Amino acid sequence: MKRWVVALSVVLAFFVLVPSGAMAAMKLVVGQGVEPVALDPADVTDNPSEEVCHHIYEGLIGFDENMNIIPKLATDWSVSEDGKTWTFHLKKGVKFHSGADFNAEAVKKSFDRILAGGLKRSSLYKPVIGEVKVVDNYTVQFVLIESFGPFLHTLCHTAGLIVDPTLIDSKADVRRNPSGTGPFKFKEWAVGDQIKFTAFDGYHGGKPKLDELVFKVVPEDASRTMMLETGELDVAERLSPFDIERLKANKDLVVEIAPSLRVIYIGMNCQKGITKDVLVRRAFNHAIDKKAICDNILKGMGVPTDTPMSPKTNGYAEVTGYPYDPQKAKELLSQAGWKDTDGDGILEKDGQKLSVNLMTPHGRYLMDYKVAEAAQAYLKEIGVDAKLVTMEWGAYIATLSKPLEENNVDMYLLGWSPSTGDADWALRPLFHSANWPPNDNYSFYKNPKVDELIEAGMRTVDTEKRKEIYKETQELIVEDAPWITLYWMNNVTGYWNYVKGLKIIPLEMTFAHQAYTER
Amino acid sequence: MTKESTKRPAHAAWRRLKKNKIAIAGLFIVILYVACAIFAPYISPHDPTKQSLADSFLMPNAEHLLGCDEFGRDILSRIIWGARISLLIQVSSVIVALLVGISLGALGGYYGGKLDELIMRFMDILLAFPGMLLALAIVAMLGPSVRNLIVAIGIYSVPQFARITRGAVLAISANEYVLGAKAIGESDLSVIVRYVLPNALSPIIVQTTLRMATVLLTASGLGFLGLGVQPPNPEWGTMLSSARMYLRSAPHVAIFPGLAIMITVLGFNFLGDGLQDALNPRLKE
């Protein structure tokens, strides 16, 4: 009898003690599809790393969920008449996780580290910033080499997050021992599994509501969805479009579909081969029913567009050019001299078949291969024989990067998300003729007027003027049709309805800065 | 052996086969399959590559008996045309394997000695690789296309035929009629072709039928891994592979090509087993 009493009281004590302990700690587990590479904001280029960095560090300014620029560590800023000197006033009383003070000296140290070179993102700032000057303890000046229109957007980039000066002084490995002014403090990284953070008590915006934040890597789409459904994850990123309907049926889950900056397109070689002819490129544009692809293959995760930028990108202009019209496409091809002379359904010209290769990655973007297959079938309808070629990602980019003489790619499917959120980074790398392969202008597009406009947009600081410049640029590009611009992508995040205060940024990142749970 | 079967062995074998209901079911499936392949253009209700995105994932209905796939293509038509591609791969690769395998096996078995050792050890090396892996490596090296698929599957099927032929040739070479033929001065080639091989036929026929099933599975497997027939051409394994991600939302897109593979492979296996019993009645006794 006595033993029973002891046993019962132990069990009771267990029930009383354990839940009270669990209730005290508010924890949030976020499921990522890909594991971060490192936690040094200036030395990473992958999205998952950047997302995690934004919880540890803060920049002078940043983006909100509509890609507006908002103050972070700077309270206000101004630019000189010539557009070359930017002055920032800093927030006072901010501490790093190490206890060090945040001030103008810390900003200079953080940027000098990047400008010294050797980091993956050094190339983002080195051609732009001449010098970072400490004016007084809480005023810092960026002296640019030349006036640079997208400077503020470039500063919002993950690479501009301020790294703790004590880390820099001690030459610690920032990639594995991060420290910043952000709301969450790095605790541990179990490689291949999860990264843990605890709330930073001394956060200048007040102690975060979450006690613990965990980023867990679950590469398999199906398992990530399943772990969300079982409650193992509170938040799951990048859900598969085919799980959405099922998840939406669950009233305890929230499925948030938010626009991203990523544009998916089929580029065409503008300098050689069959696609050199602008009539052919326009015909191909008319041949593909983007809306049907978005509705049926992407289940609404893509939104059709003709212009090479998504609406959330600064400088976007609504330019339309190529509605789905196979008849028009056939007319254009016949204008270009392509006729079906042997009756096999494929057009010919001077004894040459209208046969092109269509390269595509497999698994890099949502449904990429299926979209390429659909494009192949649409092209066949207008008498084009497109051969689908797929490669592993590294080999794919290497093939696209070959110089013009060795490059035999006719058409290629690719995506681009401008990480500064600005038109300059959406257009300059892809359409300026100085950026032919090995850089990113894989379609070998060249239009002197477009080059000129892109350069003007880069140098102009005035927002309205830039808008006009980029509108004209987009119109010219759509007219020249170096791409079949297909669609911009939505980003799908699922979470439990007890999770509040989550922010989904169009750069395909989820911010849990102000998140909390209400169970 | 009965008197009758010595006279007309093929007839007797057929009579034994007829009694085996499972083998006849297999034969029926195989005939249906071959008929689909041959008459695909006449019996397929739709163009197998015609895309109509508005019809994607259509459930089976009167117009599309087996429904439509993710591109709105008619699944029944794709399965019928898929039979054509599968049969082409099966027949060509088995022919490749037969020609090479029988020649090597007959040479080894008839001459023996060092040549036999050399050939059979090489076959052992080929056999040491898991079959699928070998075919995978060959396709990965040559690049994915129907021709390379046939070569790859052909090569990986060679050792089985070589072994079986060698075994049969070894057993038959010791017979008096072979010795007799040699004694009257027939050339080696003539002895092999006229006296040895015809008597080694039954195990080869059985092996060929069973091999057809394996080859179909391998071709589908390679297609599933993206190394087989390239889109938009319909091939069962490729169809199954691309339907896999819709298993929860539109299972019919995966189920029908899967069933096609399963039933056809079963058909060949039933027929092969039946043939084995029919051609080697002593095995059963």
Interface residues (C-beta under 8 A of the other chain):
Chain A: S240 F242 D243 E245 R246 D289 A292 I293 D295 N296 I297 H362 K370 E373 A374 Q376 A377 Y378 K380 E381 K387 L388 T390
Chain B: T49 K50 Q51 L53 A54 S56 F57 E70 F71 G72 G226 Q230 P231 P232 S242 M245 Y246 R248 S249
